[in-house]
C-alpha cells in the first residue's frame, strides 16, 4: 500500500503545470478572433443586402445628420427607365458587365496619366456608398478593395446597378434616382428620357 501511494504521489508531481499564456499570445488570439468575427459580419452584411435594400449607408447617414435630412426614394430596377442604367454605365464604368469589380485598364491608364481619380468602378462606388465612408484614405481604399470582389461574387450585376442607382448622391442630400428624377425634372424614375438620364 505504501509503495502505491508513493508512486501515485510521484506521478502527480511529474505532471507538468499548464503552460502560462503570455500577454502576446492573448493579444494575438484576441486580434485573430476579432478579425474572424469582423470578416463574418462583413460577409453577412453583403449577403443580407443582396436580398434586402440597404436602409442607409455611412455617407448617407452622415449627410442626413449634417443637412438635417436627405431626399431618398428607393425604386426597384424594373421601375427605373432602362436608359438610366445604360447612361450610368456609359458615364461611370463602360466595362461594368465585363469586369469582376476592378477595371484594370482604367486603373493602368489613371496611373500612367498620374490621375488620382477616374478608375473607380460602379461596384467600388456601390461598396463605398453602402458600407464605407467618403474621403481619401488608404484604410478606406483597402477596405473597398477587399469588399468589392465579395460584392461581385455574391450579388448579380443587376443587383449592383440597382443598389448603385438608389444610393448614389445626385445632388447635395439627394440620394438615388427615385429622388433625383422628381428633384431635377419633375418626373418619376420610370419616366426619365434619354436626355434626362444622360445629365
C-alpha atoms as a printed R data frame, in Angstrom:
    type eleno elety resid chain resno       x      y       z
1   ATOM     1    CA   UNK     A     1   0.000  0.000   0.000
2   ATOM     2    CA   UNK     A     2   2.762  2.401   0.881
3   ATOM     3    CA   UNK     A     3   4.524  1.787  -2.423
4   ATOM     4    CA   UNK     A     4   1.377  2.611  -4.379
5   ATOM     5    CA   UNK     A     5   0.887  5.870  -2.531
6   ATOM     6    CA   UNK     A     6   4.494  6.849  -3.140
7   ATOM     7    CA   UNK     A     7   4.186  6.020  -6.849
8   ATOM     8    CA   UNK     A     8   0.907  7.897  -7.122
9   ATOM     9    CA   UNK     A     9   2.326 10.959  -5.420
10  ATOM    10    CA   UNK     A    10   5.399 10.823  -7.684
11  ATOM    11    CA   UNK     A    11   3.081 10.636 -10.737
12  ATOM    12    CA   UNK     A    12   1.226 13.693  -9.553
13  ATOM    13    CA   UNK     A    13   4.387 15.686  -9.121
14  ATOM    14    CA   UNK     A    14   5.587 14.640 -12.566
15  ATOM    15    CA   UNK     A    15   2.590 16.256 -14.253
16  ATOM    16    CA   UNK     A    16   3.562 19.400 -15.992
17  ATOM    17    CA   UNK     A    17   1.959 22.613 -14.919
18  ATOM    18    CA   UNK     A    18  -0.328 24.128 -17.550
19  ATOM    19    CA   UNK     A    19   1.699 26.429 -19.771
20  ATOM    20    CA   UNK     A    20   1.208 30.058 -18.934
21  ATOM    21    CA   UNK     A    21  -0.408 32.044 -21.723
22  ATOM    22    CA   UNK     A    22   1.628 35.147 -22.312
23  ATOM    23    CA   UNK     A    23   0.143 38.573 -22.934
24  ATOM    24    CA   UNK     A    24   1.425 38.450 -26.509
25  ATOM    25    CA   UNK     A    25  -0.451 35.186 -27.155
26  ATOM    26    CA   UNK     A    26  -3.632 36.563 -25.594
27  ATOM    27    CA   UNK     A    27  -3.498 39.705 -27.701
28  ATOM    28    CA   UNK     A    28  -2.769 37.657 -30.834
29  ATOM    29    CA   UNK     A    29  -5.702 35.328 -30.133
30  ATOM    30    CA   UNK     A    30  -7.975 38.268 -29.407
31  ATOM    31    CA   UNK     A    31  -6.964 40.065 -32.618
32  ATOM    32    CA   UNK     A    32  -7.414 36.884 -34.645
33  ATOM    33    CA   UNK     A    33 -10.856 36.339 -33.106
34  ATOM    34    CA   UNK     A    34 -11.853 39.957 -33.715
35  ATOM    35    CA   UNK     A    35 -10.709 39.717 -37.355
36  ATOM    36    CA   UNK     A    36 -12.668 36.480 -37.792
37  ATOM    37    CA   UNK     A    37 -15.845 37.976 -36.311
38  ATOM    38    CA   UNK     A    38 -15.423 41.169 -38.378
39  ATOM    39    CA   UNK     A    39 -14.935 39.154 -41.559
40  ATOM    40    CA   UNK     A    40 -18.017 37.055 -40.819
41  ATOM    41    CA   UNK     A    41 -20.075 40.208 -40.182
42  ATOM    42    CA   UNK     A    42 -18.938 41.725 -43.486
43  ATOM    43    CA   UNK     A    43 -19.911 38.565 -45.386
44  ATOM    44    CA   UNK     A    44 -23.300 38.507 -43.617
45  ATOM    45    CA   UNK     A    45 -23.950 42.182 -44.427
46  ATOM    46    CA   UNK     A    46 -23.019 41.664 -48.070
47  ATOM    47    CA   UNK     A    47 -25.302 38.613 -48.241
48  ATOM    48    CA   UNK     A    48 -28.114 40.463 -46.449
49  ATOM    49    CA   UNK     A    49 -28.029 43.415 -48.839
50  ATOM    50    CA   UNK     A    50 -28.186 41.088 -51.803
51  ATOM    51    CA   UNK     A    51 -31.815 40.469 -50.817
52  ATOM    52    CA   UNK     A    52 -32.716 43.430 -48.575
53  ATOM    53    CA   UNK     A    53 -32.456 47.046 -49.678
54  ATOM    54    CA   UNK     A    54 -29.859 48.904 -47.599
55  ATOM    55    CA   UNK     A    55 -31.753 51.284 -45.285
56  ATOM    56    CA   UNK     A    56 -28.884 53.797 -45.429
57  ATOM    57    CA   UNK     A    57 -25.128 53.997 -45.832
58  ATOM    58    CA   UNK     A    58 -22.385 55.553 -43.721
59  ATOM    59    CA   UNK     A    59 -22.115 58.590 -46.014
60  ATOM    60    CA   UNK     A    60 -25.880 58.983 -46.400
61  ATOM    61    CA   UNK     A    61 -26.267 58.811 -42.618
62  ATOM    62    CA   UNK     A    62 -23.586 61.459 -42.057
63  ATOM    63    CA   UNK     A    63 -25.148 63.721 -44.708
64  ATOM    64    CA   UNK     A    64 -28.562 63.245 -43.121
65  ATOM    65    CA   UNK     A    65 -27.147 64.432 -39.794
66  ATOM    66    CA   UNK     A    66 -25.244 67.317 -41.393
67  ATOM    67    CA   UNK     A    67 -28.182 68.526 -43.508
68  ATOM    68    CA   UNK     A    68 -30.933 67.573 -41.021
69  ATOM    69    CA   UNK     A    69 -32.372 65.103 -43.518
70  ATOM    70    CA   UNK     A    70 -31.916 63.866 -47.076
71  ATOM    71    CA   UNK     A    71 -34.178 63.110 -50.023
72  ATOM    72    CA   UNK     A    72 -34.321 59.441 -50.863
73  ATOM    73    CA   UNK     A    73 -36.865 57.165 -52.512
74  ATOM    74    CA   UNK     A    74 -35.888 53.547 -53.241
75  ATOM    75    CA   UNK     A    75 -37.011 52.383 -56.676
76  ATOM    76    CA   UNK     A    76 -36.675 48.757 -57.874
77  ATOM    77    CA   UNK     A    77 -34.610 48.362 -61.040
78  ATOM    78    CA   UNK     A    78 -37.659 47.283 -63.065
79  ATOM    79    CA   UNK     A    79 -39.267 50.668 -62.238
80  ATOM    80    CA   UNK     A    80 -36.275 52.716 -63.425
81  ATOM    81    CA   UNK     A    81 -36.110 53.730 -67.083
82  ATOM    82    CA   UNK     A    82 -33.651 51.291 -68.734
83  ATOM    83    CA   UNK     A    83 -31.924 54.270 -70.346
84  ATOM    84    CA   UNK     A    84 -30.916 55.462 -66.851
85  ATOM    85    CA   UNK     A    85 -28.960 52.279 -66.086
86  ATOM    86    CA   UNK     A    86 -27.335 52.408 -69.533
87  ATOM    87    CA   UNK     A    87 -26.405 56.082 -69.056
88  ATOM    88    CA   UNK     A    88 -24.876 55.379 -65.639
89  ATOM    89    CA   UNK     A    89 -22.796 52.528 -67.049
90  ATOM    90    CA   UNK     A    90 -21.710 54.622 -70.051
91  ATOM    91    CA   UNK     A    91 -20.710 57.575 -67.868
92  ATOM    92    CA   UNK     A    92 -19.209 55.804 -64.854
93  ATOM    93    CA   UNK     A    93 -17.982 52.357 -65.880
94  ATOM    94    CA   UNK     A    94 -18.114 51.338 -69.544
95  ATOM    95    CA   UNK     A    95 -16.688 47.878 -68.747
96  ATOM    96    CA   UNK     A    96 -19.165 47.192 -65.917
97  ATOM    97    CA   UNK     A    97 -20.504 43.993 -67.475
98  ATOM    98    CA   UNK     A    98 -17.029 42.629 -68.242
99  ATOM    99    CA   UNK     A    99 -15.036 43.028 -65.024
100 ATOM   100    CA   UNK     A   100 -15.048 41.489 -61.546
101 ATOM   101    CA   UNK     A   101 -15.162 44.777 -59.677
102 ATOM   102    CA   UNK     A   102 -11.983 46.460 -60.887
103 ATOM   103    CA   UNK     A   103 -11.360 47.894 -64.349
104 ATOM   104    CA   UNK     A   104  -7.664 47.119 -64.667
105 ATOM   105    CA   UNK     A   105  -7.344 49.050 -67.941
106 ATOM   106    CA   UNK     A   106  -8.822 52.196 -66.348
107 ATOM   107    CA   UNK     A   107  -6.519 51.766 -63.341
108 ATOM   108    CA   UNK     A   108  -3.487 51.381 -65.630
109 ATOM   109    CA   UNK     A   109  -4.496 54.486 -67.609
110 ATOM   110    CA   UNK     A   110  -5.041 56.512 -64.424
111 ATOM   111    CA   UNK     A   111  -1.588 55.511 -63.143
112 ATOM   112    CA   UNK     A   112   0.102 56.319 -66.461
113 ATOM   113    CA   UNK     A   113  -1.587 59.736 -66.618
114 ATOM   114    CA   UNK     A   114  -0.907 60.464 -62.963
115 ATOM   115    CA   UNK     A   115  -4.624 60.864 -62.329
116 ATOM   116    CA   UNK     A   116  -5.925 60.452 -58.796
117 ATOM   117    CA   UNK     A   117  -9.486 59.869 -59.990
118 ATOM   118    CA   UNK     A   118 -11.375 58.104 -62.721
119 ATOM   119    CA   UNK     A   119 -10.632 54.437 -62.101
120 ATOM   120    CA   UNK     A   120 -13.429 53.597 -59.628
121 ATOM   121    CA   UNK     A   121 -15.997 51.178 -60.987
122 ATOM   122    CA   UNK     A   122 -19.726 51.151 -60.244
123 ATOM   123    CA   UNK     A   123 -19.080 48.151 -57.981
124 ATOM   124    CA   UNK     A   124 -16.433 50.060 -55.997
125 ATOM   125    CA   UNK     A   125 -18.672 53.119 -55.715
126 ATOM   126    CA   UNK     A   126 -21.546 50.936 -54.506
127 ATOM   127    CA   UNK     A   127 -19.334 49.388 -51.813
128 ATOM   128    CA   UNK     A   128 -18.155 52.855 -50.760
129 ATOM   129    CA   UNK     A   129 -21.684 54.308 -50.680
130 ATOM   130    CA   UNK     A   130 -23.296 51.409 -48.805
131 ATOM   131    CA   UNK     A   131 -20.606 50.127 -46.434
132 ATOM   132    CA   UNK     A   132 -17.871 52.752 -46.110
133 ATOM   133    CA   UNK     A   133 -17.307 56.481 -45.815
134 ATOM   134    CA   UNK     A   134 -16.209 59.084 -48.357
135 ATOM   135    CA   UNK     A   135 -12.839 60.749 -48.297
136 ATOM   136    CA   UNK     A   136  -9.328 59.880 -49.349
137 ATOM   137    CA   UNK     A   137  -7.888 57.337 -47.003
138 ATOM   138    CA   UNK     A   138  -5.683 54.318 -47.602
139 ATOM   139    CA   UNK     A   139  -7.664 52.414 -44.976
140 ATOM   140    CA   UNK     A   140 -10.959 53.056 -46.778
141 ATOM   141    CA   UNK     A   141  -9.403 52.180 -50.138
142 ATOM   142    CA   UNK     A   142  -8.027 48.917 -48.709
143 ATOM   143    CA   UNK     A   143 -11.420 48.007 -47.246
144 ATOM   144    CA   UNK     A   144 -13.096 48.900 -50.544
145 ATOM   145    CA   UNK     A   145 -10.588 46.728 -52.434
146 ATOM   146    CA   UNK     A   146 -11.326 43.821 -50.103
147 ATOM   147    CA   UNK     A   147 -15.112 44.144 -50.199
148 ATOM   148    CA   UNK     A   148 -15.603 44.818 -53.916
149 ATOM   149    CA   UNK     A   149 -14.752 41.263 -55.097
150 ATOM   150    CA   UNK     A   150 -17.024 39.912 -52.344
151 ATOM   151    CA   UNK     A   151 -19.944 42.019 -53.591
152 ATOM   152    CA   UNK     A   152 -19.161 40.961 -57.167
153 ATOM   153    CA   UNK     A   153 -19.117 37.295 -56.106
154 ATOM   154    CA   UNK     A   154 -22.337 37.409 -54.074
155 ATOM   155    CA   UNK     A   155 -24.504 39.907 -55.972
156 ATOM   156    CA   UNK     A   156 -25.609 39.659 -59.598
157 ATOM   157    CA   UNK     A   157 -24.730 42.638 -61.802
158 ATOM   158    CA   UNK     A   158 -28.401 43.686 -61.908
159 ATOM   159    CA   UNK     A   159 -28.415 43.992 -58.115
160 ATOM   160    CA   UNK     A   160 -25.199 46.019 -58.124
161 ATOM   161    CA   UNK     A   161 -26.605 48.538 -60.624
162 ATOM   162    CA   UNK     A   162 -29.941 48.660 -58.757
163 ATOM   163    CA   UNK     A   163 -28.261 49.444 -55.437
164 ATOM   164    CA   UNK     A   164 -25.886 51.915 -57.105
165 ATOM   165    CA   UNK     A   165 -28.756 53.853 -58.703
166 ATOM   166    CA   UNK     A   166 -30.506 54.023 -55.323
167 ATOM   167    CA   UNK     A   167 -27.583 55.108 -53.126
168 ATOM   168    CA   UNK     A   168 -25.579 57.423 -55.404
169 ATOM   169    CA   UNK     A   169 -25.736 61.107 -54.475
170 ATOM   170    CA   UNK     A   170 -27.088 63.123 -57.423
171 ATOM   171    CA   UNK     A   171 -27.074 66.483 -55.640
172 ATOM   172    CA   UNK     A   172 -26.343 67.605 -52.102
173 ATOM   173    CA   UNK     A   173 -28.661 65.492 -49.951
174 ATOM   174    CA   UNK     A   174 -30.424 63.899 -52.952
175 ATOM   175    CA   UNK     A   175 -29.754 60.158 -52.955
176 ATOM   176    CA   UNK     A   176 -30.880 57.721 -55.596
177 ATOM   177    CA   UNK     A   177 -32.593 58.114 -58.929
178 ATOM   178    CA   UNK     A   178 -36.010 57.872 -57.229
179 ATOM   179    CA   UNK     A   179 -35.363 61.208 -55.505
180 ATOM   180    CA   UNK     A   180 -33.233 62.756 -58.276
181 ATOM   181    CA   UNK     A   181 -35.775 62.359 -61.115
182 ATOM   182    CA   UNK     A   182 -38.502 64.479 -59.462
183 ATOM   183    CA   UNK     A   183 -35.887 66.826 -57.956
184 ATOM   184    CA   UNK     A   184 -34.411 67.753 -61.342
185 ATOM   185    CA   UNK     A   185 -37.136 67.002 -63.882
186 ATOM   186    CA   UNK     A   186 -40.440 66.575 -62.022
187 ATOM   187    CA   UNK     A   187 -40.882 63.007 -63.309
188 ATOM   188    CA   UNK     A   188 -40.612 59.531 -61.816
189 ATOM   189    CA   UNK     A   189 -37.549 57.345 -62.348
190 ATOM   190    CA   UNK     A   190 -39.556 55.260 -64.836
191 ATOM   191    CA   UNK     A   191 -40.361 58.338 -66.954
192 ATOM   192    CA   UNK     A   192 -36.800 59.582 -67.451
193 ATOM   193    CA   UNK     A   193 -35.919 60.302 -71.080
194 ATOM   194    CA   UNK     A   194 -32.553 59.559 -72.670
195 ATOM   195    CA   UNK     A   195 -31.603 63.246 -72.478
196 ATOM   196    CA   UNK     A   196 -32.573 63.499 -68.803
197 ATOM   197    CA   UNK     A   197 -30.750 60.274 -67.924
198 ATOM   198    CA   UNK     A   198 -27.585 61.499 -69.644
199 ATOM   199    CA   UNK     A   199 -27.418 64.632 -67.481
